[in-house]
Amino acid sequence: MRAGLVQLTVTDDPAANLPQTMEFVRDAAGKGASFVLTPECTNALSSSRDHQRAVFYQESDDPTLAALRRQAADLGIWLLVGSLGVLTHDPDGRFANRSILIGPSGDIQARYDKIHMFDVNVSETEIYRESSGYRPGAKAVLADVDGVRLGMTVCYDVRFPYLYRVLAKAGADILSVPAAFNHVTGAAHWETLLRARAIETGCFVLAPAQTGFHPESHGKGRRTHGHSLAIAPWGEVLADGGTESGVTIVDLDLSRVADARRRVPSLKHDRSFEGP
């Protein structure tokens, strides 16, 4: 399988972000990628809940999703929209951070709502409360990409290894981790966490990322780490997207999944134990 990781520097305007996203998807397909992945928050990054409410849509009406569905069909590719902020019918009005897999027909093949919310104090001046605007998902999702099993996750999920172990034991060959990873925690933890998830599960890990400074019309903006990564089941980095927006192409030899698990069959070695 040839995969294309799209790295973006989105603003808080979905309509303005879409042309660049589509250009990069087209570029990846033109370079032979049959599976293209975009990062978390493909439609927009914003810290203003009011602004998000004004520019987000219900999934069925979302123009970014509609355009990318048409493009996947036109190009005949599998396309993982890393995530979109979408409106929900939740009584408290919170959004969903939703990863969406589109097939070569343009049909939606799977959806995953991010389970773990980024509620952290990176510093005294950089505080995030994702759960104030987004409601967490409650279901792990395993999807099929042309016969290859894909475990779908998003960004902060990567700090919770039990999710990845469940996906791998259910049959995942590839784990997707689209992200808008904070520039401070990214520099410290991003590559280490992704390599650990690959090693623990014997899966390929594909992690398309947001990068650089993201200006906002209703906020101070934020910075993301970049470095979209593709990790092999043995843990080595196959490709690194650096810090510029663009496309990273990587070829995956899926036989390496079985080879890694044969050499270290840790997925079969779980033991029950009593807690402390």
C-alpha positions in Angstrom: 0.0 0.0 0.0 1.2 3.5 -0.8 -0.1 6.1 1.6 0.0 9.9 1.5 0.1 12.0 4.7 -1.3 15.5 4.3 0.1 18.1 6.6 -1.9 21.3 6.9 -1.7 24.8 8.5 -5.4 25.6 8.7 -7.1 28.8 9.9 -10.5 29.1 11.6 -12.2 29.5 8.2 -13.3 26.1 6.7 -14.1 27.6 3.3 -10.6 29.1 3.1 -8.9 25.9 4.2 -10.7 23.5 1.8 -8.8 24.4 -1.5 -5.4 23.8 0.1 -6.6 20.5 1.5 -8.0 19.3 -1.8 -4.8 20.4 -3.6 -2.7 18.2 -1.3 -5.0 15.3 -1.6 -4.8 15.5 -5.4 -1.0 15.7 -5.2 -0.8 12.6 -3.0 -3.1 10.7 -5.4 -1.0 11.9 -8.3 2.1 10.4 -6.6 0.4 7.0 -6.5 -1.1 7.0 -3.0 -4.2 4.8 -2.8 -4.8 5.8 0.8 -4.6 9.5 1.7 -4.9 10.8 5.3 -5.5 14.4 6.5 -4.9 15.7 10.0 -7.2 16.4 13.0 -9.3 19.5 12.6 -9.1 19.4 8.8 -12.0 21.9 8.5 -10.8 24.5 11.0 -8.9 25.2 14.3 -10.5 27.7 16.6 -10.5 28.4 20.3 -13.8 30.3 20.2 -16.9 28.1 20.9 -19.1 30.7 19.4 -17.1 30.9 16.2 -17.0 27.1 16.0 -20.8 27.0 16.4 -21.1 29.5 13.5 -18.8 27.7 11.0 -19.4 24.0 11.9 -22.2 21.9 10.3 -24.0 18.8 11.0 -22.2 15.9 9.2 -24.9 15.6 6.6 -24.6 19.2 5.6 -20.8 19.8 6.0 -19.4 21.3 2.7 -15.8 20.2 3.5 -16.9 16.6 3.9 -19.1 16.8 0.7 -16.2 18.2 -1.3 -13.8 15.5 -0.1 -16.3 12.7 -0.7 -16.6 13.9 -4.3 -12.8 14.2 -4.6 -12.2 10.7 -3.3 -14.7 9.3 -5.9 -13.1 11.4 -8.7 -9.6 10.1 -7.8 -10.7 6.6 -6.9 -8.8 6.6 -3.5 -9.4 5.8 0.1 -9.4 9.0 2.1 -9.3 9.4 5.8 -10.5 12.8 6.8 -8.4 12.9 10.0 -11.2 14.8 11.8 -13.8 17.4 11.4 -15.5 19.5 14.0 -19.2 18.8 13.5 -22.4 19.9 15.2 -24.4 17.3 17.1 -27.9 17.1 18.5 -26.5 16.7 22.1 -28.7 18.6 24.6 -25.6 20.5 25.9 -24.7 21.7 22.4 -21.2 20.2 22.4 -19.6 19.2 19.1 -18.0 16.0 17.9 -14.4 15.6 16.9 -15.0 13.1 14.2 -12.6 11.1 12.0 -14.3 9.9 8.8 -13.1 7.2 6.3 -14.3 7.7 2.7 -14.1 4.9 0.2 -13.2 5.1 -3.6 -16.9 5.4 -4.4 -17.2 8.5 -2.2 -19.3 6.7 0.4 -18.5 7.0 4.1 -17.2 3.7 5.3 -16.5 4.4 8.9 -16.8 7.1 11.6 -14.9 7.5 14.8 -15.5 10.2 17.5 -12.4 11.0 19.5 -12.7 9.4 22.9 -10.1 11.1 25.0 -10.4 14.9 25.5 -7.4 17.2 25.6 -8.0 18.9 29.0 -4.5 19.9 30.0 -2.4 22.8 31.4 0.6 22.9 29.1 1.7 26.1 30.9 0.3 28.9 33.0 -0.7 30.7 29.8 -1.6 27.7 27.6 -4.6 25.9 29.0 -6.9 23.6 27.0 -10.3 22.2 27.8 -11.5 20.3 24.8 -14.3 18.7 26.7 -15.9 22.2 27.2 -16.8 22.2 23.5 -16.6 18.6 22.4 -18.3 15.6 23.8 -16.1 12.5 23.9 -16.9 9.4 21.8 -17.5 6.1 23.5 -16.8 3.5 20.8 -13.5 2.1 19.3 -13.7 1.7 15.6 -12.0 -0.9 13.3 -12.5 -0.3 9.6 -11.5 -2.0 6.3 -9.3 -0.2 3.7 -9.2 -2.4 0.7 -8.7 -5.5 2.7 -6.4 -3.9 5.3 -7.7 -3.4 8.8 -7.5 0.2 10.1 -7.8 1.2 13.8 -9.1 4.8 14.0 -7.9 7.2 16.7 -7.3 10.9 17.0 -4.5 12.9 18.6 -4.7 12.8 22.4 -5.9 9.2 22.2 -2.2 8.3 21.6 -1.5 8.7 25.4 -3.9 5.8 26.2 -2.3 2.6 25.1 -5.1 0.3 26.1 -7.2 1.7 23.1 -4.5 0.7 20.7 -4.0 -2.7 22.2 -7.8 -3.4 21.9 -7.7 -2.3 18.2 -4.6 -4.5 17.5 -6.1 -7.5 19.2 -9.3 -7.0 17.1 -7.2 -7.3 14.0 -5.8 -3.8 13.1 -2.8 -3.7 10.7 -2.6 0.1 10.6 -3.4 2.6 13.4 -4.3 6.2 12.3 -3.5 9.0 14.6 -4.4 12.3 12.9 -3.4 15.2 15.1 -3.2 18.9 15.8 -0.5 18.2 18.5 0.6 21.1 20.7 4.0 22.4 19.8 5.4 22.1 23.3 4.1 18.6 24.1 4.8 17.6 20.5 8.5 18.4 20.8 8.7 16.4 24.0 6.4 13.4 23.3 5.0 13.1 19.8 7.5 10.7 18.2 8.1 8.7 21.3 4.4 8.0 21.8 3.8 7.0 18.2 6.7 4.7 18.1 5.6 3.1 21.4 2.1 2.5 20.0 3.6 0.8 16.9 6.0 -1.4 18.9 3.4 -2.4 21.5 0.9 -3.5 18.8 3.0 -4.6 15.9 1.0 -2.2 13.7 1.9 0.5 11.2 1.1 3.9 12.6 0.1 6.7 10.3 -0.1 10.2 11.9 -0.9 13.2 9.6 -0.5 16.4 11.5 -1.3 20.1 11.6 1.8 22.3 11.6 2.9 25.9 12.3 1.0 28.9 13.5 -2.8 28.9 13.1 -4.3 32.4 13.0 -7.8 33.0 14.4 -10.3 35.8 13.7 -11.7 35.3 17.2 -8.7 34.3 19.3 -4.9 34.6 19.7 -4.2 31.6 17.5 -2.1 28.6 18.4 1.0 26.6 17.2 1.1 22.9 16.3 4.1 20.6 16.1 3.9 19.2 12.6 6.2 16.2 11.8 3.6 13.9 10.3 5.0 10.5 10.9 4.7 7.0 9.4 6.0 4.3 11.8 6.8 0.7 11.0 5.6 -2.2 13.2 9.1 -2.7 14.5 9.2 1.0 15.6 11.4 2.8 13.1 10.3 6.0 11.5 9.6 5.5 7.8 8.8 9.1 7.0 8.7 12.5 8.7 6.8 15.4 7.2 8.9 18.1 8.9 7.4 21.4 9.7 6.1 22.7 6.3 2.7 22.0 5.0 2.5 19.5 2.2 2.4 15.8 1.4 4.5 12.9 2.6 4.4 9.6 0.6 5.3 6.3 2.2 5.1 2.7 1.0 3.9 0.1 3.4 4.8 -3.6 3.2 1.9 -5.1 5.1 3.8 -8.4 5.6 5.8 -6.6 8.2 2.9 -6.6 10.6 2.9 -10.4 10.8 6.7 -10.5 11.0 6.9 -8.1 13.9 4.2 -10.1 15.8 5.9 -13.4 15.1 9.2 -12.1 16.5 7.6 -10.6 19.6 4.1 -12.0 20.1 3.3 -9.8 23.0 -0.4 -9.4 22.0 -0.7 -13.1 23.0 1.0 -12.7 26.4 -1.6 -10.8 28.4 -1.9 -12.0 32.0 -4.6 -11.3 34.5 -3.4 -9.8 37.8 -4.7 -8.2 41.0 -4.5 -4.5 41.4 -2.3 -2.8 44.0 
